[in-house]
Amino acid sequence: MDEVDVNPAVHRATEPDEEQVLTELYGAPDADGVFRGAGADEDDESGAEDAE
C-alpha cells in the first residue's frame, strides 16, 4: 500500500494539456471527473461484470 496514490484529487489533470489529451483518448470525464473510457461499465467477452 506504500506505493498507492491516496490523494483524493489523483484523478485531476496536473499538466496544462493533460485534460485535453485524456479527453481525446477516453472521451469526456464522468460526473466524478474520472476518465473511464468507452466500455468501462460494460461486460467483457466472458459475460462477467467489471469489478468495482
C-alpha positions in Angstrom: 0.0 0.0 0.0 3.1 2.3 0.3 3.1 2.9 -3.5 -0.6 3.7 -3.9 -1.5 7.3 -4.5 -4.2 8.1 -1.9 -4.5 11.8 -2.7 -8.3 12.4 -3.2 -7.5 14.6 -6.3 -5.4 12.0 -8.0 -7.8 11.8 -11.0 -7.5 15.6 -11.7 -5.3 16.8 -14.6 -1.9 18.3 -13.4 -0.5 19.4 -16.7 -2.0 22.2 -18.9 -2.8 19.8 -21.8 -3.5 16.7 -19.8 -7.2 17.1 -19.7 -7.3 17.6 -23.5 -5.2 14.5 -24.2 -7.3 12.4 -21.8 -10.5 13.6 -23.4 -9.2 12.7 -26.9 -8.2 9.3 -25.7 -11.1 8.4 -23.4 -13.9 10.9 -24.0 -15.4 13.3 -21.5 -14.9 12.6 -17.8 -17.9 11.2 -15.8 -19.7 13.1 -13.1 -16.8 12.4 -10.7 -14.3 13.8 -13.1 -12.8 10.4 -13.9 -11.8 9.5 -17.4 -13.1 5.9 -17.7 -13.1 5.4 -21.5 -15.5 3.5 -23.7 -16.8 0.3 -22.3 -15.6 0.8 -18.8 -19.0 -0.2 -17.4 -19.8 -2.9 -20.0 -19.4 -6.6 -19.6 -16.3 -8.2 -21.1 -16.4 -11.1 -23.5 -16.8 -13.7 -20.7 -20.1 -12.0 -19.6 -18.6 -11.2 -16.2 -19.1 -7.7 -14.9 -16.1 -5.4 -14.2 -15.0 -5.3 -10.6 -15.6 -2.0 -8.8 
